[in-house]
């Protein structure tokens, strides 16, 4: 499988169920993008744990080919539309999508390991 597109999912601070919201957002956005493009896409919704907390990321790839340039713009538009919904509306949309056949991928936890030697700081030295 070719390397895909990675987009960070930024949530409002203080959400009590941020893992569910990120999972619902990622799955809904990816499935709507696949439906709009008429393509089979593979995706993962990640909780990236680091030394200063965690954040969420959506990774989308096409199983057979490299994604085209316009996919990022289309995905951002879908995420923007979904972000306007309340948690209750998002929950309802997620459940409706599951009833319509969406098989959501579960939230996956990954650990962010910082490689200080590959940091751009060292490039500044020369």
C-alpha positions in Angstrom: 0.0 0.0 0.0 1.2 3.5 -0.9 1.9 6.1 1.8 -1.3 8.1 2.4 -2.4 11.4 3.6 -2.1 12.4 7.3 -4.3 15.0 8.8 -4.3 16.1 12.5 -7.7 16.2 14.1 -7.9 19.2 16.5 -10.6 19.0 19.1 -11.9 21.5 21.5 -10.1 21.3 24.8 -12.1 19.8 27.7 -14.2 17.3 25.8 -15.0 14.5 28.2 -15.2 11.9 25.4 -12.5 13.1 23.0 -11.5 9.6 22.0 -15.0 8.8 20.8 -15.3 12.2 19.0 -12.0 11.7 17.2 -13.0 8.1 16.2 -16.4 9.3 14.9 -15.0 12.3 13.1 -12.2 10.2 11.4 -14.5 7.4 10.4 -17.3 9.6 9.1 -14.9 11.9 7.2 -13.0 8.9 5.6 -16.2 7.1 4.6 -17.8 10.2 3.1 -14.6 10.9 1.2 -14.6 7.4 -0.2 -18.3 7.6 -1.2 -17.8 11.1 -2.8 -14.9 9.8 -4.9 -16.4 6.4 -5.6 -13.2 4.7 -4.5 -12.2 2.2 -1.9 -10.0 3.9 0.7 -8.2 2.5 3.7 -7.9 4.6 6.9 -6.8 4.6 10.5 -7.8 6.9 13.3 -4.9 7.4 15.7 -4.5 8.7 19.2 -0.9 9.8 19.3 0.5 9.8 22.8 3.5 11.9 23.5 5.3 13.4 26.5 2.9 16.4 26.6 -0.4 14.6 26.3 -2.1 13.3 23.2 -3.6 14.4 19.9 -5.5 12.7 17.1 -4.6 12.0 13.5 -6.5 10.6 10.5 -4.4 8.6 8.0 -6.0 7.8 4.6 -4.5 5.7 1.8 -5.6 4.1 -1.4 -4.8 0.3 -1.3 -3.7 0.3 -5.0 -2.2 3.6 -5.9 -0.9 7.0 -4.8 -3.5 9.5 -3.8 -4.0 12.6 -6.0 -3.3 16.1 -4.8 -6.9 17.2 -4.5 -7.8 14.7 -1.9 -6.5 16.8 1.0 -8.7 19.7 0.0 -11.7 17.5 -0.3 -11.0 15.9 3.1 -10.6 19.2 4.8 -13.9 20.4 3.5 -15.6 17.3 4.9 -13.9 17.7 8.2 -14.9 21.4 8.4 -18.5 20.4 7.8 -18.4 17.7 10.4 -16.7 20.0 12.9 -19.8 22.3 12.9 -21.9 19.6 14.4 -22.4 19.1 18.1 -21.3 15.9 19.9 -24.9 14.7 19.9 -25.3 15.4 16.2 -22.0 13.6 15.5 -23.1 10.6 17.5 -26.4 10.4 15.6 -24.6 10.7 12.3 -22.0 8.0 13.3 -24.7 5.6 14.4 -26.7 6.2 11.2 -23.7 5.6 9.1 -23.0 2.3 10.9 -26.6 1.2 10.3 -26.1 2.1 6.6 -23.1 -0.2 6.4 -20.1 1.7 7.7 -17.7 -0.6 9.5 -15.7 1.9 11.6 -12.0 1.3 12.3 -11.3 1.4 16.0 -9.2 4.1 17.5 -5.6 3.0 17.5 -3.1 4.2 20.1 0.5 5.0 19.0 3.4 6.4 20.8 5.3 9.4 19.5 9.0 8.9 19.9 11.0 12.1 19.2 14.2 11.6 17.3 16.3 14.6 18.4 19.0 13.7 15.9 16.7 14.1 13.0 15.3 17.4 14.3 15.7 20.5 12.0 17.5 22.1 14.9 20.7 20.2 13.8 20.3 21.3 10.2 20.6 24.9 11.3 24.2 24.2 12.3 25.1 23.2 9.0 
